[in-house]
């Protein structure tokens, strides 16, 4: 028969600050989702909108899990990515090839990282590392220089 174990002290998280930041972001996101969905939508779609790092990370986790139904990467991220590559979204929008770029963007598994990178003004070179449309965007850039 085994003896009862003495009560253990409650373990503190290894990094209490990280846990606090995580919970802060999740609480803010939950409040926005429940009480102010239009404000949340505006925050997500305006990549220049300032927000706390904890909320930014919580939104990124949501985007990674495709939990925000109103978010379409091709509408929010692709125009910014086009500009990052020196392209005009309005001009590119008239090219039939834009449909394949939109499809790739909307299905991209790196949406959260892209959203964060574009919010943080990632350079073209940084975007080339993770964007599955990078090669196509480079070709478009070269084509536009030849015109």
DSSP file (Angstrom, degrees, kcal/mol; ACC not computed):
  #  RESIDUE AA STRUCTURE BP1 BP2  ACC     N-H-->O    O-->H-N    N-H-->O    O-->H-N    TCO  KAPPA ALPHA  PHI   PSI    X-CA   Y-CA   Z-CA
    1    1 A X              0   0    0      0, 0.0     2,-0.2     0, 0.0     0, 0.0   0.000 360.0 360.0 360.0 136.9    0.0    0.0    0.0
    2    2 A X        -     0   0    0      1,-0.1     2,-0.2     3,-0.0     3,-0.1  -0.588 360.0-121.8 -89.7 149.3    1.4    3.4   -0.9
    3    3 A X        -     0   0    0     -2,-0.2     2,-0.1     1,-0.1    -1,-0.1  -0.589  35.9 -96.7 -84.8 148.8    1.6    6.2    1.6
    4    4 A X        -     0   0    0     -2,-0.2     2,-0.2     1,-0.1    -1,-0.1  -0.391  42.2-119.5 -62.8 140.7   -0.2    9.5    0.8
    5    5 A X        -     0   0    0      1,-0.1    -1,-0.1    -2,-0.1     3,-0.1  -0.546  26.9-106.9 -80.7 145.5    2.1   12.0   -0.7
    6    6 A X        -     0   0    0     -2,-0.2    -1,-0.1     1,-0.1     2,-0.0  -0.419  49.0 -89.2 -66.8 148.6    2.7   15.3    1.1
    7    7 A X        -     0   0    0      1,-0.1     2,-0.2    -2,-0.1    -1,-0.1  -0.333  45.0-132.4 -61.5 137.6    1.0   18.2   -0.6
    8    8 A X        -     0   0    0     -3,-0.1     2,-0.2     1,-0.1    -1,-0.1  -0.582  18.9-107.9 -89.0 152.4    3.1   19.9   -3.2
    9    9 A X        -     0   0    0     -2,-0.2     2,-0.1     1,-0.1    -1,-0.1  -0.558  45.8 -98.0 -72.6 143.2    3.7   23.5   -3.5
   10   10 A X        -     0   0    0     -2,-0.2     2,-0.3     1,-0.1    -1,-0.1  -0.429  42.3-119.8 -62.4 133.0    1.9   25.0   -6.5
   11   11 A X        -     0   0    0     -2,-0.1     2,-0.3    -3,-0.0    -1,-0.1  -0.568  19.1-137.7 -78.0 135.0    4.4   25.4   -9.3
   12   12 A X        -     0   0    0     -2,-0.3    -1,-0.0     1,-0.1    -3,-0.0  -0.691  33.3 -97.2 -85.5 143.8    4.9   28.8  -10.7
   13   13 A X    >   -     0   0    0     -2,-0.3     3,-0.5     1,-0.1    -1,-0.1  -0.292  31.7-120.6 -56.7 147.2    5.1   29.1  -14.4
   14   14 A X  T 3  S+     0   0    0      1,-0.3     2,-0.5     2,-0.1    -1,-0.1   0.894 108.2  26.5 -58.5 -39.7    8.7   29.1  -15.6
   15   15 A X  T 3>  +     0   0    0      1,-0.1     4,-2.0     2,-0.0    -1,-0.3  -0.805  69.6 178.4-127.9  90.7    8.2   32.5  -17.1
   16   16 A X  H <> S+     0   0    0     -3,-0.5     4,-2.7    -2,-0.5     5,-0.2   0.838  81.3  56.3 -64.3 -34.0    5.4   34.3  -15.3
   17   17 A X  H  > S+     0   0    0      2,-0.2     4,-2.6     1,-0.2    -1,-0.2   0.914 106.9  49.5 -64.4 -41.5    5.8   37.5  -17.4
   18   18 A X  H  > S+     0   0    0      2,-0.2     4,-2.5     1,-0.2    -2,-0.2   0.907 111.8  48.5 -63.8 -40.9    5.2   35.5  -20.6
   19   19 A X  H  X S+     0   0    0     -4,-2.0     4,-2.8     2,-0.2     5,-0.2   0.922 111.1  50.2 -64.6 -43.8    2.2   33.9  -19.1
   20   20 A X  H  X S+     0   0    0     -4,-2.7     4,-2.5     1,-0.2    -2,-0.2   0.915 112.0  47.8 -60.0 -43.3    0.8   37.2  -18.0
   21   21 A X  H  X S+     0   0    0     -4,-2.6     4,-2.4     2,-0.2    -1,-0.2   0.912 111.6  50.6 -64.7 -42.1    1.3   38.7  -21.5
   22   22 A X  H  X S+     0   0    0     -4,-2.5     4,-2.5     1,-0.2    -2,-0.2   0.949 113.2  44.7 -59.4 -50.1   -0.3   35.7  -23.0
   23   23 A X  H  X S+     0   0    0     -4,-2.8     4,-2.6     1,-0.2    -2,-0.2   0.877 111.2  54.0 -64.8 -38.0   -3.4   35.9  -20.8
   24   24 A X  H  X S+     0   0    0     -4,-2.5     4,-2.4    -5,-0.2    -1,-0.2   0.932 111.2  45.7 -60.8 -46.3   -3.6   39.7  -21.2
   25   25 A X  H  X S+     0   0    0     -4,-2.4     4,-2.5     1,-0.2    -2,-0.2   0.910 113.1  49.4 -63.7 -43.3   -3.6   39.3  -25.0
   26   26 A X  H  X S+     0   0    0     -4,-2.5     4,-2.6     2,-0.2    -1,-0.2   0.895 111.4  49.3 -64.7 -40.0   -6.2   36.5  -24.9
   27   27 A X  H  X S+     0   0    0     -4,-2.6     4,-2.5     2,-0.2    -2,-0.2   0.933 112.5  47.4 -63.7 -45.7   -8.5   38.5  -22.6
   28   28 A X  H  X S+     0   0    0     -4,-2.4     4,-2.3     1,-0.2    -2,-0.2   0.911 113.5  48.3 -62.7 -42.3   -8.3   41.6  -24.8
   29   29 A X  H  X S+     0   0    0     -4,-2.5     4,-3.0     2,-0.2    -1,-0.2   0.918 111.0  50.2 -64.7 -43.6   -9.0   39.5  -27.9
   30   30 A X  H  X S+     0   0    0     -4,-2.6     4,-2.4     2,-0.2     5,-0.3   0.917 110.7  49.7 -60.9 -43.6  -11.9   37.8  -26.2
   31   31 A X  H  X>S+     0   0    0     -4,-2.5     4,-3.0     1,-0.2     5,-0.8   0.922 113.2  46.4 -62.1 -43.9  -13.4   41.1  -25.2
   32   32 A X  H  X5S+     0   0    0     -4,-2.3     4,-1.2     3,-0.2     8,-0.3   0.921 112.6  49.8 -64.7 -43.5  -13.0   42.5  -28.7
   33   33 A X  H  <5S+     0   0    0     -4,-3.0     4,-0.2     1,-0.2    -2,-0.2   0.902 121.4  33.9 -62.0 -40.9  -14.5   39.4  -30.3
   34   34 A X  H  <5S+     0   0    0     -4,-2.4    -2,-0.2    -5,-0.2     3,-0.2   0.891 133.7  21.0 -83.0 -41.6  -17.5   39.4  -28.0
   35   35 A X  H  <5S+     0   0    0     -4,-3.0    -3,-0.2    -5,-0.3    -2,-0.1   0.747 132.5  25.2-105.2 -28.1  -18.2   43.1  -27.5
   36   36 A X     X< +     0   0    0     -4,-1.2     4,-2.1    -5,-0.8     3,-0.3  -0.433  58.8 156.2-139.4  62.8  -16.5   45.0  -30.3
   37   37 A X  H  > S+     0   0    0     -4,-0.2     4,-2.4     1,-0.2     5,-0.1   0.830  78.5  54.6 -62.2 -31.4  -16.2   42.8  -33.4
   38   38 A X  H  > S+     0   0    0      2,-0.2     4,-2.3     1,-0.2    -1,-0.2   0.894 108.0  49.2 -68.6 -37.7  -16.1   45.8  -35.7
   39   39 A X  H  > S+     0   0    0     -3,-0.3     4,-2.3     2,-0.2    -2,-0.2   0.897 111.0  50.5 -65.8 -39.6  -13.2   47.3  -33.7
   40   40 A X  H  X S+     0   0    0     -4,-2.1     4,-2.4    -8,-0.3    -2,-0.2   0.924 109.5  50.7 -62.7 -44.7  -11.4   43.9  -33.9
   41   41 A X  H  X S+     0   0    0     -4,-2.4     4,-2.5     1,-0.2     5,-0.2   0.916 110.2  49.7 -59.6 -43.8  -11.9   43.8  -37.7
   42   42 A X  H  X S+     0   0    0     -4,-2.3     4,-1.8     1,-0.2    -1,-0.2   0.904 110.7  50.5 -62.7 -41.0  -10.5   47.3  -38.0
   43   43 A X  H  < S+     0   0    0     -4,-2.3     6,-0.2     1,-0.2    -2,-0.2   0.906 113.3  45.4 -62.4 -42.1   -7.5   46.4  -35.9
   44   44 A X  H  < S+     0   0    0     -4,-2.4    -2,-0.2     1,-0.2    -1,-0.2   0.894 116.5  43.5 -70.6 -40.2   -6.8   43.3  -38.0
   45   45 A X  H  < S+     0   0    0     -4,-2.5     2,-1.0    -5,-0.2    -1,-0.2   0.718 101.5  70.4 -83.2 -21.1   -7.2   44.9  -41.4
   46   46 A X    ><  -     0   0    0     -4,-1.8     3,-1.7    -5,-0.2    -1,-0.2  -0.806  63.2-173.1 -98.0  97.2   -5.3   48.1  -40.6
   47   47 A X  T 3  S+     0   0    0     -2,-1.0    -1,-0.2     1,-0.3    -2,-0.1   0.664  82.1  55.5 -67.7 -15.5   -1.7   46.9  -40.5
   48   48 A X  T 3  S+     0   0    0     -3,-0.1     2,-0.3     2,-0.1    -1,-0.3   0.529  78.3 116.2 -92.1  -6.7   -0.5   50.3  -39.3
   49   49 A X    <   -     0   0    0     -3,-1.7     2,-0.1    -6,-0.2    -3,-0.0  -0.457  68.5-124.7 -66.7 122.5   -2.9   50.4  -36.3
   50   50 A X        +     0   0    0     -2,-0.3     2,-0.3     0, 0.0    -1,-0.1  -0.385  40.5 161.2 -66.7 145.0   -0.9   50.4  -33.0
   51   51 A X        -     0   0    0     -2,-0.1     2,-0.0    -8,-0.0     0, 0.0  -0.979  44.2 -82.9-156.4 162.7   -1.7   47.7  -30.5
   52   52 A X     >  -     0   0    0     -2,-0.3     4,-2.6     1,-0.1     5,-0.2  -0.355  38.0-121.1 -67.0 148.0   -0.1   46.1  -27.5
   53   53 A X  H  > S+     0   0    0      1,-0.2     4,-2.3     2,-0.2     5,-0.2   0.855 113.0  55.4 -57.5 -35.0    2.3   43.3  -28.2
   54   54 A X  H  > S+     0   0    0      2,-0.2     4,-1.9     1,-0.2    -1,-0.2   0.907 110.5  43.8 -68.2 -39.9    0.2   40.8  -26.2
   55   55 A X  H  > S+     0   0    0      2,-0.2     4,-2.7     1,-0.2     5,-0.2   0.904 111.6  54.8 -68.6 -40.6   -2.9   41.6  -28.3
   56   56 A X  H  X S+     0   0    0     -4,-2.6     4,-2.2     1,-0.2    -2,-0.2   0.917 110.4  45.6 -57.6 -44.8   -0.9   41.4  -31.5
   57   57 A X  H  X S+     0   0    0     -4,-2.3     4,-2.3     2,-0.2    -1,-0.2   0.880 111.3  52.4 -67.8 -37.8    0.4   37.9  -30.6
   58   58 A X  H  X S+     0   0    0     -4,-1.9     4,-1.9     2,-0.2    -2,-0.2   0.911 110.9  47.4 -64.4 -41.9   -3.1   36.8  -29.6
   59   59 A X  H  X S+     0   0    0     -4,-2.7     4,-2.8     2,-0.2    -2,-0.2   0.915 109.9  53.4 -65.0 -42.0   -4.5   37.9  -33.0
   60   60 A X  H  X S+     0   0    0     -4,-2.2     4,-2.5    -5,-0.2    -2,-0.2   0.904 107.8  50.5 -60.1 -41.2   -1.6   36.2  -34.8
   61   61 A X  H  X S+     0   0    0     -4,-2.3     4,-1.7     2,-0.2    -1,-0.2   0.902 110.9  49.7 -62.8 -39.5   -2.4   33.0  -33.0
   62   62 A X  H  <>S+     0   0    0     -4,-1.9     5,-2.6     2,-0.2     6,-0.4   0.913 111.1  48.6 -64.0 -43.1   -6.1   33.4  -34.0
   63   63 A X  H ><5S+     0   0    0     -4,-2.8     3,-1.4     1,-0.2    -2,-0.2   0.898 108.2  54.4 -64.7 -39.8   -5.0   34.0  -37.6
   64   64 A X  H 3<5S+     0   0    0     -4,-2.5    -1,-0.2     1,-0.3    -2,-0.2   0.866 111.3  45.5 -61.8 -35.5   -2.7   31.0  -37.6
   65   65 A X  T 3<5S-     0   0    0     -4,-1.7    -1,-0.3    -5,-0.2    -2,-0.2   0.371 110.0-124.5 -88.0   4.8   -5.7   28.8  -36.5
   66   66 A X  T < 5 +     0   0    0     -3,-1.4    -3,-0.2    -4,-0.2    -2,-0.1   0.884  64.9 142.0  53.3  41.5   -8.0   30.4  -39.1
   67   67 A X      < +     0   0    0     -5,-2.6     2,-0.8    -6,-0.1    -4,-0.2   0.525  44.1  79.8 -90.9  -7.1  -10.3   31.3  -36.2
   68   68 A X    >   -     0   0    0     -6,-0.4     3,-1.7     1,-0.2    -1,-0.1  -0.839  59.1-170.4-107.9 100.1  -11.4   34.7  -37.6
   69   69 A X  T 3  S+     0   0    0     -2,-0.8    -1,-0.2     1,-0.3    -2,-0.0   0.781  81.1  58.5 -61.3 -30.9  -14.0   34.2  -40.3
   70   70 A X  T 3  S+     0   0    0      2,-0.0     2,-0.6     0, 0.0    -1,-0.3   0.431  85.0  97.3 -82.1   2.8  -14.0   37.8  -41.5
   71   71 A X    <   +     0   0    0     -3,-1.7     2,-0.6     4,-0.0     3,-0.1  -0.831  46.5 179.9-100.5 119.9  -10.3   37.8  -42.4
   72   72 A X    >>  -     0   0    0     -2,-0.6     4,-1.7     1,-0.1     3,-1.3  -0.953  17.1-154.8-116.0 109.6   -9.4   37.2  -46.0
   73   73 A X  H 3>>S+     0   0    0     -2,-0.6     4,-2.7     1,-0.3     5,-1.4   0.852  91.9  57.9 -53.2 -39.7   -5.6   37.2  -46.4
   74   74 A X  H 345S+     0   0    0      1,-0.2     5,-0.4     3,-0.2    -1,-0.3   0.811 109.2  45.5 -64.5 -28.4   -5.8   38.2  -50.1
   75   75 A X  H <45S+     0   0    0     -3,-1.3    -1,-0.2     3,-0.1    -2,-0.2   0.862 126.4  26.5 -81.1 -36.6   -7.8   41.3  -49.3
   76   76 A X  H  X5S+     0   0    0     -4,-1.7     4,-0.5     2,-0.1    -2,-0.2   0.891 131.2  29.1 -93.9 -46.3   -5.7   42.5  -46.3
   77   77 A X  H  X5S+     0   0    0     -4,-2.7     4,-2.6    -5,-0.3     5,-0.2   0.861 108.0  63.4 -90.0 -38.3   -2.2   41.2  -46.9
   78   78 A X  H  ><S+     0   0    0     -5,-1.4     4,-2.9     1,-0.2     5,-0.2   0.905 101.3  50.8 -61.1 -44.8   -1.7   40.9  -50.6
   79   79 A X  H  > S+     0   0    0     -5,-0.4     4,-2.0     1,-0.2    -1,-0.2   0.904 113.5  46.4 -59.5 -38.4   -2.1   44.6  -51.4
   80   80 A X  H  X S+     0   0    0     -4,-0.5     4,-2.1     2,-0.2    -1,-0.2   0.904 112.5  50.2 -68.2 -40.6    0.6   45.4  -48.8
   81   81 A X  H  X S+     0   0    0     -4,-2.6     4,-1.4     2,-0.2    -2,-0.2   0.897 107.6  54.0 -64.9 -39.9    2.8   42.7  -50.1
   82   82 A X  H ><>S+     0   0    0     -4,-2.9     5,-2.8     1,-0.2     3,-0.5   0.941 110.0  47.0 -58.4 -46.9    2.4   44.0  -53.7
   83   83 A X  H ><5S+     0   0    0     -4,-2.0     3,-1.9     1,-0.2    -1,-0.2   0.868 105.5  59.9 -62.6 -35.9    3.6   47.4  -52.5
   84   84 A X  H 3<5S+     0   0    0     -4,-2.1    -1,-0.2     1,-0.3    40,-0.2   0.831 106.3  47.9 -61.3 -31.1    6.5   45.8  -50.6
   85   85 A X  T <<5S-     0   0    0     -4,-1.4    -1,-0.3    -3,-0.5    -2,-0.2   0.282 126.1-103.2 -92.5  10.2    7.7   44.5  -53.9
   86   86 A X  T < 5S+     0   0    0     -3,-1.9     2,-0.3     1,-0.3    -3,-0.2   0.707  79.0 132.8  79.8  20.5    7.3   47.9  -55.6
   87   87 A X      < -     0   0    0     -5,-2.8     2,-0.6    -6,-0.2    -1,-0.3  -0.761  58.4-122.5-107.3 151.7    4.0   47.0  -57.4
   88   88 A X     >  -     0   0    0     -2,-0.3     4,-2.8     1,-0.1     5,-0.3  -0.825  13.9-151.5 -92.6 117.7    0.8   49.0  -57.6
   89   89 A X  H  > S+     0   0    0     -2,-0.6     4,-2.1     1,-0.2    -1,-0.1   0.851  95.4  53.5 -57.9 -36.1   -2.1   47.0  -56.3
   90   90 A X  H  > S+     0   0    0      2,-0.2     4,-0.5     1,-0.2    -1,-0.2   0.925 112.5  43.3 -66.2 -43.6   -4.6   48.8  -58.5
   91   91 A X  H >4 S+     0   0    0      1,-0.2     3,-1.2     2,-0.2     4,-0.4   0.929 115.6  48.2 -66.3 -45.5   -2.6   48.0  -61.6
   92   92 A X  H >< S+     0   0    0     -4,-2.8     3,-1.5     1,-0.3     6,-0.3   0.832 101.1  66.6 -64.4 -31.8   -2.0   44.4  -60.6
   93   93 A X  H 3< S+     0   0    0     -4,-2.1    -1,-0.3    -5,-0.3    -2,-0.2   0.716  96.9  54.9 -63.3 -20.7   -5.7   44.0  -59.8
   94   94 A X  T << S+     0   0    0     -3,-1.2     2,-0.4    -4,-0.5    -1,-0.3   0.590  87.9  93.5 -87.6 -11.4   -6.5   44.4  -63.5
   95   95 A X  S X  S-     0   0    0     -3,-1.5     3,-2.1    -4,-0.4     4,-0.3  -0.701  74.8-139.6 -84.1 128.0   -4.1   41.6  -64.5
   96   96 A X  T >  S+     0   0    0     -2,-0.4     3,-1.4     1,-0.3     4,-0.3   0.766  98.6  70.6 -58.6 -24.4   -5.8   38.2  -64.8
   97   97 A X  T >> S+     0   0    0      1,-0.3     4,-1.2     2,-0.2     3,-0.7   0.655  77.1  81.4 -67.6 -13.8   -2.8   36.5  -63.1
   98   98 A X  H <> S+     0   0    0     -3,-2.1     4,-2.6    -6,-0.3    -1,-0.3   0.800  79.1  68.3 -62.2 -27.1   -3.8   38.2  -59.9
   99   99 A X  H <> S+     0   0    0     -3,-1.4     4,-2.2    -4,-0.3    -1,-0.2   0.892  98.6  48.1 -62.0 -39.7   -6.3   35.4  -59.3
  100  100 A X  H <> S+     0   0    0     -3,-0.7     4,-2.3    -4,-0.3    -1,-0.2   0.889 111.2  51.0 -69.3 -36.2   -3.6   32.8  -58.8
  101  101 A X  H  X S+     0   0    0     -4,-1.2     4,-2.6     2,-0.2    -2,-0.2   0.912 110.6  49.2 -64.2 -41.3   -1.8   35.1  -56.4
  102  102 A X  H  X S+     0   0    0     -4,-2.6     4,-2.8     2,-0.2    -2,-0.2   0.905 110.3  50.9 -63.3 -41.4   -5.0   35.6  -54.4
  103  103 A X  H  X S+     0   0    0     -4,-2.2     4,-1.5     2,-0.2    -2,-0.2   0.936 112.7  45.1 -62.2 -47.1   -5.6   31.9  -54.3
  104  104 A X  H  X S+     0   0    0     -4,-2.3     4,-0.5     1,-0.2    -2,-0.2   0.920 114.6  49.4 -62.8 -43.9   -2.1   31.2  -53.0
  105  105 A X  H >< S+     0   0    0     -4,-2.6     3,-1.0     1,-0.2    -2,-0.2   0.920 110.2  49.5 -62.5 -44.9   -2.4   34.0  -50.4
  106  106 A X  H 3< S+     0   0    0     -4,-2.8    -1,-0.2     1,-0.2   -33,-0.2   0.785 116.4  42.3 -68.0 -26.3   -5.7   32.9  -49.1
  107  107 A X  H 3< S+     0   0    0     -4,-1.5    -1,-0.2    -5,-0.2    -2,-0.2   0.402  85.3 130.2 -97.9   2.0   -4.6   29.3  -48.6
  108  108 A X    X<  -     0   0    0     -3,-1.0     3,-0.8    -4,-0.5   -35,-0.1  -0.314  50.7-152.1 -64.0 132.3   -1.2   30.2  -47.2
  109  109 A X  T 3  S+     0   0    0      1,-0.2     3,-0.3     2,-0.1    -1,-0.1   0.550  92.1  63.8 -78.2  -5.9   -0.2   28.5  -44.0
  110  110 A X  T 3>  +     0   0    0      1,-0.2     4,-2.6    20,-0.1    -1,-0.2   0.040  61.8 122.1-106.8  26.3    2.0   31.4  -43.0
  111  111 A X  H <> S+     0   0    0     -3,-0.8     4,-2.9     1,-0.2     5,-0.2   0.892  73.9  50.2 -56.5 -44.5   -0.8   34.0  -42.7
  112  112 A X  H  > S+     0   0    0     -3,-0.3     4,-2.4     1,-0.2    -1,-0.2   0.933 113.0  45.2 -63.5 -46.1    0.0   34.8  -39.0
  113  113 A X  H  > S+     0   0    0      2,-0.2     4,-2.7     1,-0.2    -1,-0.2   0.877 113.9  50.5 -64.5 -37.4    3.7   35.3  -39.7
  114  114 A X  H  X S+     0   0    0     -4,-2.6     4,-3.0     2,-0.2     5,-0.3   0.936 109.6  50.2 -64.4 -47.5    2.9   37.4  -42.8
  115  115 A X  H  X S+     0   0    0     -4,-2.9     4,-2.0     1,-0.2    -2,-0.2   0.924 114.1  45.0 -57.5 -46.2    0.5   39.6  -40.9
  116  116 A X  H  X S+     0   0    0     -4,-2.4     4,-1.7    -5,-0.2    -1,-0.2   0.926 113.6  49.6 -63.7 -44.9    3.1   40.2  -38.1
  117  117 A X  H  <>S+     0   0    0     -4,-2.7     5,-2.5     1,-0.2    -2,-0.2   0.918 112.2  46.6 -62.6 -44.6    5.9   40.8  -40.6
  118  118 A X  H ><5S+     0   0    0     -4,-3.0     3,-1.3     1,-0.2    -1,-0.2   0.862 110.2  53.8 -68.5 -34.1    3.9   43.3  -42.6
  119  119 A X  H 3<5S+     0   0    0     -4,-2.0    -1,-0.2    -5,-0.3    -2,-0.2   0.851 109.3  49.8 -63.3 -33.5    2.7   45.1  -39.4
  120  120 A X  T 3<5S-     0   0    0     -4,-1.7    -1,-0.3    -5,-0.2    -2,-0.2   0.164 119.6-110.8 -94.5  18.6    6.4   45.4  -38.5
  121  121 A X  T < 5 -     0   0    0     -3,-1.3    -3,-0.2     1,-0.1    -2,-0.1   0.880  43.8-164.4  58.2  42.7    7.4   46.8  -41.9
  122  122 A X      < -     0   0    0     -5,-2.5    -1,-0.1    -6,-0.1    -5,-0.0  -0.272  19.6-113.9 -57.3 142.9    9.3   43.8  -43.0
  123  123 A X     >  -     0   0    0      1,-0.1     4,-2.3   -38,-0.0     5,-0.2  -0.236  24.9-104.3 -73.9 167.1   11.6   44.4  -45.9
  124  124 A X  H  > S+     0   0    0      1,-0.2     4,-2.0   -40,-0.2     5,-0.1   0.906 123.2  53.4 -56.1 -43.5   11.1   42.9  -49.3
  125  125 A X  H  > S+     0   0    0      1,-0.2     4,-0.8     2,-0.2    -1,-0.2   0.893 108.0  49.4 -63.2 -40.2   14.0   40.6  -48.6
  126  126 A X  H >> S+     0   0    0      1,-0.2     4,-0.7     2,-0.2     3,-0.7   0.897 110.4  51.2 -64.9 -39.2   12.4   39.4  -45.4
  127  127 A X  H >X S+     0   0    0     -4,-2.3     4,-2.5     1,-0.2     3,-0.6   0.839 100.1  63.3 -67.5 -32.9    9.1   38.8  -47.2
  128  128 A X  H 3< S+     0   0    0     -4,-2.0    -1,-0.2     1,-0.2    -2,-0.2   0.799  95.6  62.3 -61.0 -27.7   10.9   36.7  -49.8
  129  129 A X  H << S+     0   0    0     -4,-0.8    -1,-0.2    -3,-0.7    -2,-0.2   0.877 120.4  16.9 -67.3 -38.8   11.8   34.2  -47.2
  130  130 A X  H << S+     0   0    0     -4,-0.7     2,-0.5    -3,-0.6    -2,-0.2   0.644  97.2  99.8-112.5 -17.4    8.3   33.2  -46.2
  131  131 A X    ><  -     0   0    0     -4,-2.5     3,-1.6     1,-0.2     4,-0.3  -0.603  52.4-158.4 -82.5 121.4    5.9   34.3  -48.9
  132  132 A X  T 3  S+     0   0    0     -2,-0.5     4,-0.3     1,-0.3     3,-0.2   0.672  96.2  55.3 -69.1 -14.4    4.9   31.6  -51.4
  133  133 A X  T 3> S+     0   0    0      1,-0.2     4,-2.7     2,-0.1    -1,-0.3   0.421  77.9 102.2 -91.8   0.3    4.0   34.3  -53.9
  134  134 A X  H <> S+     0   0    0     -3,-1.6     4,-2.5     1,-0.2     5,-0.2   0.881  79.2  48.6 -56.1 -45.4    7.5   35.8  -53.7
  135  135 A X  H  > S+     0   0    0     -4,-0.3     4,-2.2    -3,-0.2    -1,-0.2   0.928 113.5  46.9 -62.9 -43.9    8.8   34.3  -57.0
  136  136 A X  H  > S+     0   0    0     -4,-0.3     4,-2.4     1,-0.2    -1,-0.2   0.898 111.9  51.1 -63.8 -40.0    5.7   35.4  -58.9
  137  137 A X  H  X S+     0   0    0     -4,-2.7     4,-2.4     2,-0.2    -1,-0.2   0.878 108.2  52.4 -65.8 -37.2    6.0   38.9  -57.3
  138  138 A X  H  X S+     0   0    0     -4,-2.5     4,-2.5    -5,-0.2    -2,-0.2   0.915 109.2  49.7 -62.8 -42.7    9.6   39.1  -58.4
  139  139 A X  H  X S+     0   0    0     -4,-2.2     4,-2.7     2,-0.2    -2,-0.2   0.921 110.9  49.5 -62.4 -43.0    8.6   38.2  -62.0
  140  140 A X  H  X S+     0   0    0     -4,-2.4     4,-2.6     2,-0.2    -1,-0.2   0.906 110.0  51.6 -61.5 -41.2    5.9   40.9  -61.9
  141  141 A X  H  X S+     0   0    0     -4,-2.4     4,-1.6     2,-0.2    -2,-0.2   0.931 111.3  46.7 -62.1 -45.5    8.4   43.4  -60.6
  142  142 A X  H  X S+     0   0    0     -4,-2.5     4,-1.3     1,-0.2    -2,-0.2   0.914 112.6  50.5 -62.5 -42.7   10.9   42.5  -63.4
  143  143 A X  H  X S+     0   0    0     -4,-2.7     4,-0.7     1,-0.2     3,-0.3   0.899 108.5  51.8 -61.5 -41.2    8.1   42.7  -66.0
  144  144 A X  H  < S+     0   0    0     -4,-2.6     3,-0.4     1,-0.2    -1,-0.2   0.818 106.4  54.3 -68.6 -29.3    7.0   46.1  -64.7
  145  145 A X  H  < S+     0   0    0     -4,-1.6    -1,-0.2     1,-0.2    -2,-0.2   0.811 104.2  55.9 -70.7 -29.6   10.5   47.5  -65.0
  146  146 A X  H  <        0   0    0     -4,-1.3    -1,-0.2    -3,-0.3    -2,-0.2   0.659 360.0 360.0 -77.6 -16.1   10.7   46.4  -68.7
  147  147 A X     <        0   0    0     -4,-0.7    -1,-0.2    -3,-0.4    -2,-0.1   0.476 360.0 360.0 -81.4 360.0    7.6   48.4  -69.6
